């Protein structure tokens, strides 16, 4: 297989707004507004990421601006109260920052975002130096691939390996990212493998199958000793019903 999955460096934004430890509160609010972003990496030295300031870090200052929280609230929300009184990036930032490497897959970046419950991740090299930022919207760009692109990759990277002609005859159809394989295959035991591989193709929304088992009518039958076609609709069939009435009558035997 020679697929080339997208990695973070393929979709990340390289021009990044960042601040130093001493950045002032209003400066950060202004940068987020100007750049239309929800978080800022905090860097030091030559660009090593030491933390992130997000909108969530800034909001406590407004939340507690005109209130005097009771004792219970003070104990329960000590970190937020501390941020309400903070005025610099160093006081406000979440540290250490959740980051991702440029060569990480988009799936790895998505899992990191989900675990950290963040919308953006600084992209750093092996030394921790800032290379860019990847957002949720960036990770979703793979779903902008055309149906034709997806179909071509499925044919090239999955069907040609698992179901080569002449033993199999498979059509690949893609509509709105949903892949459908239809036709005949020699070995239906490979269909679950195909399902996993197709779902790994970037831009695929779902997979469907309309396949039957193909056999050579002049030969002795397939490896299972059964020379009849079998329908496959997503899972290996529990039974093996005959669909031809005449053949059913012929094989049914006397009652």
PAZATOR-323812 format. One record per atom (N, C-alpha, C): residue in three letters; x, z, y. Coordinates in pm, whole numbers, plus 50000, padded with zeros to 5 digits. Layout:
# PAZATOR-323812
ALAXZY;...
//
This chain:
# PAZATOR-323812
UNK500855000049881;UNK500005000050000;UNK500895000050124;UNK500514992350222;UNK501354991250341;UNK500554993650468;UNK499565002450462;UNK498785005550581;UNK499635012650686;UNK499255011150809;UNK500015017350918;UNK499065026050999;UNK498825038550955;UNK497915047351029;UNK498425049751170;UNK497495051251261;UNK497875054751397;UNK498435068851400;UNK499385071051488;UNK499935084351509;UNK499685088251655;UNK499985100751687;UNK499655106051820;UNK500295097651932;UNK501515093151912;UNK502185085452017;UNK501485072252047;UNK500665067451953;UNK499925054951975;UNK498795056652076;UNK498235068652085;UNK497025070552166;UNK497195080452280;UNK498305087852283;UNK498455098352384;UNK498635092652524;UNK498355100852623;UNK498605097452763;UNK500015102152797;UNK500855092852844;UNK502255096252869;UNK502485101753009;UNK501675097253104;UNK501795102453240;UNK500965115153249;UNK501645126353267;UNK500985139353252;UNK501195147853376;UNK500125154453419;UNK500245164653524;UNK500615177753458;UNK501665184153510;UNK502125197053457;UNK502535205853574;UNK502635218753549;UNK503015228153653;UNK504105237453601;UNK504805243853695;UNK505775253953658;UNK505135267653651;UNK505925277553611;UNK505405291053597;UNK504855296653729;UNK505435292653839;UNK505045298253968;UNK503935290954040;UNK503325280953976;UNK502265273254041;UNK501125282354084;UNK500595280054205;UNK499545288654260;UNK498175284754204;UNK497265294154208;UNK495915292454154;UNK495245280054213;UNK495185279054343;UNK494465267854406;UNK495175254554379;UNK496485254854365;UNK497215242654331;UNK496765237254196;UNK496575246354101;UNK496145242053967;UNK494715236853969;UNK493845243454043;UNK492455238554055;UNK492455224554115;UNK493265222354216;UNK493315209254281;UNK493835198554187;UNK494875201854110;UNK495425192154015;UNK494395188353908;UNK493675198153857;UNK492655195053757;UNK491575186053815;UNK491225188553939;UNK490215180354005;UNK490725166154028;UNK491945164954078;UNK492515151854109;UNK492725143453983;UNK493185149753877;UNK493505142553754;UNK492325141853658;UNK491235148653692;UNK490035148853607;UNK490395153453464;UNK491055164953459;UNK491455170753331;UNK490985185253326;UNK491035191053207;UNK490535204653189;UNK491645214753160;UNK492895210153153;UNK493995219353124;UNK495305213453173;UNK496265222253200;UNK497585218253249;UNK498675224753165;UNK499625216953112;UNK500785223153047;UNK501635230453152;UNK502195241653113;UNK503135249053197;UNK504525246853139;UNK505455242053222;UNK506785238453173;UNK507865245953250;UNK509025246453190;UNK510175252153258;UNK511405243953222;UNK512485245553298;UNK513715238253271;UNK513515223253281;UNK513925216253177;UNK513845201553175;UNK512495196453126;UNK511555205453111;UNK510225201353067;UNK509775207652938;UNK510365219052902;UNK509945225952779;UNK508615232852804;UNK507655230352715;UNK506315235952730;UNK506335250752689;UNK505895259252782;UNK505875273652754;UNK504455279352750;UNK503465271252788;UNK502095275952787;UNK501145265352839;UNK499865268852845;UNK498825259952897;UNK497865268152979;UNK497485262853096;UNK496415268853177;UNK495215259653169;UNK494075265153127;UNK492845257253114;UNK491805261953214;UNK490725254453222;UNK489605258753307;UNK489095272453265;UNK489115274953134;UNK488645287953085;UNK489505299353137;UNK490795296653160;UNK491685306953215;UNK491405309653362;UNK490885299653432;UNK490635300853576;UNK489265306753608;UNK488305304853519;UNK486925308753549;UNK486695323753570;UNK487425332753503;UNK487165346953527;UNK487275351253672;UNK488105344453750;UNK488225348153891;UNK486895346153964;UNK486175335653928;UNK484865333353989;UNK483805342453926;UNK483895344253794;UNK482905352353724;UNK482855366653776;UNK484015372353803;UNK484065386453844;UNK484295388153995;UNK484145377054069;UNK484465377454212;UNK483605387454288;UNK482315387954259;UNK481425396654336;UNK480725406954246;UNK481395410654135;UNK480775420354045;UNK481745431754017;UNK481165442953978;UNK481945454653941;UNK481575458353798;UNK482315452653698;UNK481915454453559;UNK481915469153516;UNK480955472253429;UNK480875486153380;UNK482015488853282;UNK482095501353239;UNK483195505653154;UNK483245497853023;UNK482085495452965;UNK482025488252838;UNK482575474152853;UNK482165467352960;UNK482645453752986;UNK484145453753011;UNK484625463553083;UNK486065464353110;UNK486865465352982;UNK486385473752888;UNK487105475452763;UNK487015462952675;UNK485845456752678;UNK485625445052592;UNK486315432552643;UNK486515431752773;UNK487045419252830;UNK488285421752916;UNK489145430052868;UNK490375432852942;UNK491195420352973;UNK491395411052876;UNK492185399052908;UNK491565390853020;UNK490235389253019;UNK489575381353123;UNK489665388353258;UNK489565401453259;UNK489695408853385;UNK491095407553441;UNK492085407353353;UNK493465405453399;UNK493625391653462;UNK493005381553401;UNK493105368053457;UNK492325366853588;UNK491285374753602;UNK490535374453729;UNK491405378853845;UNK492405387053818;UNK493295391553924;UNK494585383653931;UNK494775373653845;UNK496015365853842;UNK496035355153951;UNK497245351553994;UNK497355341554101;UNK498365330554068;UNK499125331753958;UNK500115321553923;UNK499885316553781;UNK500505305153751;UNK500385299353617;UNK500925308753511;UNK502035315453541;UNK502625324453443;UNK501665335753406;UNK500895340453501;UNK499945351353475;UNK498695346353403;UNK498375333853423;UNK497125328453370;UNK497265321153237;UNK498455316253207;UNK498615307053094;UNK498405313752959;UNK497975305652863;UNK497935309552724;UNK499265305752662;UNK499955315452603;UNK501295312952551;UNK501485320652420;UNK502125314452321;UNK502655300852320;UNK501525290552313;UNK501825278652358;UNK500815268152360;UNK500675261652223;UNK499465257352191;UNK499275248752074;UNK499735234752112;UNK500625229052033;UNK501185215952062;UNK501155207151938;UNK501505194651955;UNK501565185251844;UNK502745175951867;UNK503315170851760;UNK504455161851769;UNK503975147351783;UNK504785138451844;UNK504365124551863;UNK504115117051732;UNK504815121051625;UNK504655113951498;UNK503585120051407;UNK502845129851457;UNK501745135551379;UNK500625125251367;UNK499905125751256;UNK498755116751241;UNK497605121651329;UNK496675112851354;UNK495515116651435;UNK494695127351363;UNK494665126751231;UNK493935137051155;UNK494595150751174;UNK495915151151172;UNK496625163851194;UNK496335169351333;UNK496345160551433;UNK496055164951570;UNK494625170051581;UNK493695163351515;UNK492295167651520;UNK492135181351456;UNK492825183851345;UNK492735196951281;UNK493315207951369;UNK494415204951438;UNK495015214751529;UNK494055218051643;UNK493425207851699;UNK492445210151806;UNK491295218751757;UNK490815215751637;UNK489665223151584;UNK490025237851562;UNK491195240251504;UNK491605254151478;UNK491825261851608;UNK492435255151707;UNK492745261751833;UNK491555262051928;UNK490505254251898;UNK489325253151982;UNK489705248852124;UNK490515238152130;UNK490935232552259;UNK490555217852265;UNK490525212452387;UNK490145198452408;UNK491355189252424;UNK492515195152455;UNK493725187352480;UNK494925194552419;UNK495905186552375;UNK497135192252321;UNK498345185952390;UNK499285194052441;UNK500555188452486;UNK501285182352366;UNK501915170952387;UNK502705164452284;UNK504175167152316;UNK504895173252223;UNK506275177252247;UNK507195171652141;UNK508465169752178;UNK509455165152081;UNK510035176952005;UNK511095174451928;UNK511675184851844;UNK512235196451926;UNK512575194052052;UNK513115204552138;UNK512025211652219;UNK510785207452199;UNK509685213552274;UNK509485207652411;UNK510135196252439;UNK510005189752570;UNK508745181352576;UNK508065181852688;UNK506785175052705;UNK506955159852703;UNK506185153152614;UNK506205138652602;UNK504905132152647;UNK503835139852647;UNK502525134452683;UNK501455144552651;UNK500215139952656;UNK499055148252622;UNK498085139852541;UNK497495145752438;UNK496475138852361;UNK495185146752371;UNK494075139652392;UNK492765146052410;UNK491825142152297;UNK490675148752294;UNK489655145052196;UNK489265130452210;UNK489125126052334;UNK488735112052358;UNK489785102552303;UNK491065106152314;UNK492125097652260;UNK491995096252109;UNK491695107252041;UNK491595106951896;UNK490415098451849;UNK489395097251933;UNK488215089351895;UNK488395074451920;UNK489525070551978;UNK489745056352008;UNK489775047751883;UNK490135053551767;UNK490195045551645;UNK488825040051608;UNK487755046751653;UNK486415041951621;UNK485985030251710;UNK486895025951798;UNK486635013951878;UNK487145001351808;UNK487765003051692;UNK488204991351616;UNK487004982651579;UNK487204969551580;UNK486094960651547;UNK485824960851398;UNK484594957051362;UNK484254956151220;UNK485154946251148;UNK485524935451217;UNK486384925351156;UNK487764931051124;UNK488314939151213;UNK489614945351187;UNK489554954651067;UNK488494962551061;UNK488344971950951;UNK488184964350819;UNK487344953950817;UNK487114946250695;UNK488414939950646;UNK489204934650736;UNK490464928250697;UNK491424938450635;UNK491484950550693;UNK492364960850637;UNK491874965450501;UNK490574966850483;UNK490034971050353;UNK490334960550248;UNK490164947750283;UNK490464937150186;UNK491944937250148;UNK492794938550250;UNK494234937550228;UNK494814949950159;UNK494374961750201;UNK495014974050157;UNK494314981150041;UNK493064977550014;UNK492344984449907;UNK491884974549799;UNK491054965049838;UNK490454956049739;UNK491504947949665;UNK492484942449736;UNK493474933949671;UNK494334941549570;UNK494444954649587;UNK495224962749494;UNK494394967849377;UNK493194972849407;UNK492394979049301;UNK491524969149226;UNK491064958649294;UNK490124949249232;UNK490604934849251;UNK491764931349199;UNK492274917749220;UNK491494907349141;UNK491394895349195;UNK490804884249122;UNK491814879849015;UNK491364872948908;UNK489994868448882;UNK489134878848811;UNK489704890248770;UNK488924899948695;UNK487794906048774;UNK487944906348906;UNK486914912148993;UNK486574902449105;UNK485344903149149;UNK484894894949263;UNK484144904149359;UNK484814908149468;UNK484274918249557;UNK484174912749699;UNK483014914649759;UNK482824911149900;UNK482934923949983;UNK483564922850099;UNK483684934150191;UNK482854931050315;UNK481884939650342;UNK481044938150461;UNK481144950950544;UNK481254949450676;UNK481344961050764;UNK480344959350878;UNK479534969450901;UNK478564969351011;UNK478614982851081;UNK478984982651207;UNK479084995051287;UNK479985005351220;UNK481055000651159;UNK482015009651097;UNK481695013850955;UNK480495010250905;UNK480105013750768;UNK480535002450675;UNK481385005650579;UNK481944995750488;UNK481084994850362;UNK480774982750320;UNK480044980750195;UNK480824971250106;UNK481044975449982;UNK481664966849882;UNK480584962249786;UNK480484949149767;UNK479464943449680;UNK480104933249588;UNK479544931849468;UNK480044922049373;UNK480284927949237;UNK481314922749167;UNK481614927049032;UNK483064931649023;UNK483274942448946;UNK484634947348924;UNK484844949348775;UNK486084947848732;UNK486404949448592;UNK486374964148550;UNK486834973048638;UNK486984987148601;UNK486304995948706;UNK485115000948675;UNK484385009248771;UNK484985023148787;UNK485895027048697;UNK486525040148713;UNK487395040848838;UNK487735029248896;UNK488555028849016;UNK487725029849144;UNK486405029549132;UNK485565029749251;UNK485695042749330;UNK485725054549268;UNK485945066749347;UNK487285066649420;UNK488305060649359;UNK489595059349426;UNK489455050449549;UNK488735039249531;UNK488505030249644;UNK487775037349757;UNK486805045749722;UNK486045053049825;UNK486965061849907;UNK487865068949840;UNK488785077649913;UNK489715069650004;UNK490235058649952;UNK491155050550031;UNK490465044050151;UNK489235039550131;UNK488515033050241;UNK488175043150349;UNK487785055150311;UNK487485065450412;UNK488715069150492;UNK489905066850436;UNK491145069750508;UNK491515058850608;UNK490835047450601;UNK491095036650698;UNK490525040650833;UNK491345039750935;UNK490905044551066;UNK489775035751121;UNK488755042251171;UNK487605035351225;UNK486435034651129;UNK486655038351002;UNK485575037950904;UNK484645049750925;UNK483355046950933;UNK482335057250953;UNK481795062250819;UNK481565052950725;UNK481045056650593;UNK481325045150498;UNK481095047650368;UNK481345037650264;UNK480135036750173;UNK479775024550134;UNK478665022350043;UNK479105012049939;UNK478485012449820;UNK478865003349712;UNK477624996949650;UNK477764984349616;UNK476754977149538;UNK477524968649437;UNK478074975449337;UNK478974969149242;UNK478424969649101;UNK478734959349022;UNK478414959448879;UNK479684956948802;UNK479684961048676;UNK480854958948592;UNK480884944648544;UNK482024938148565;UNK482194924148527;UNK482894923348392;UNK482384914848304;UNK483054912348178;UNK483084897448151;UNK483974893348063;UNK484094879448023;UNK483084876647913;UNK482084868247938;UNK481054865847838;UNK481594859747709;UNK482794853647714;UNK483364847547593;UNK484274857147520;UNK484524869147580;UNK485454878547520;UNK484734889247442;UNK485514898847390;UNK484934909347306;UNK484304920647383;UNK484244920147514;UNK483684931147592;UNK484774938847662;UNK484374948847740;UNK485354956247818;UNK485974967347735;UNK486794975447801;UNK487554985747730;UNK486644996347670;UNK485424997447720;UNK484495007347668;UNK483625001647555;UNK483884989047518;UNK483124982947411;UNK481724979047452;UNK481504976847578;UNK480164973647629;UNK480294961347715;UNK479644950347679;UNK479814937947754;UNK478674935247850;UNK477924945847886;UNK476814944147980;UNK477224948648119;UNK476714942448227;UNK477034947148362;UNK476444960948387;UNK477144969048465;UNK476634982048507;UNK476584982748658;UNK475494987948710;UNK475384989648855;UNK476135002148897;UNK476735001549015;UNK477455013249071;UNK477005015149214;UNK476495027249244;UNK475965029349379;UNK476605040949451;UNK477845044249423;UNK478515054949495;UNK479115065349403;UNK478455068349289;UNK478985077449189;UNK478925070449053;UNK479805074248962;UNK479755068148831;UNK478415070848766;UNK477775060848704;UNK476425062648651;UNK476405072448536;UNK475335080748533;UNK475165090148423;UNK474755082848296;UNK473875072948314;UNK473415065348199;UNK473825050948211;UNK473325042648123;UNK473675028548124;UNK472425020248097;UNK471455020648189;UNK470185013748162;UNK470344998748164;UNK469634992248078;UNK469584977748080;UNK468534973348178;UNK468824962948251;UNK467884958448353;UNK467114946048310;UNK467464940348198;UNK466764928448151;UNK465724932448048;UNK464454929148073;UNK463364933247984;UNK463534927847844;UNK463984915447834;UNK464114909347702;UNK465174916447621;UNK466304919747689;UNK467384926547617;UNK466954940647577;UNK466154946947666;UNK465654960347631;UNK464794959847507;UNK463904949847498;UNK463034948547383;UNK463834945847257;UNK464904937647270;UNK465694933747155;UNK466454945647098;UNK466954954447185;UNK467804965347141;UNK467034978147114;UNK465734978347150;UNK464974990647137;UNK464764994546992;UNK464584984846904;UNK464394987746763;UNK462964991846734;UNK462654993346607;UNK461274997546571;UNK461025011846609;UNK459785015046643;UNK459425028646678;UNK459345037246554;
//
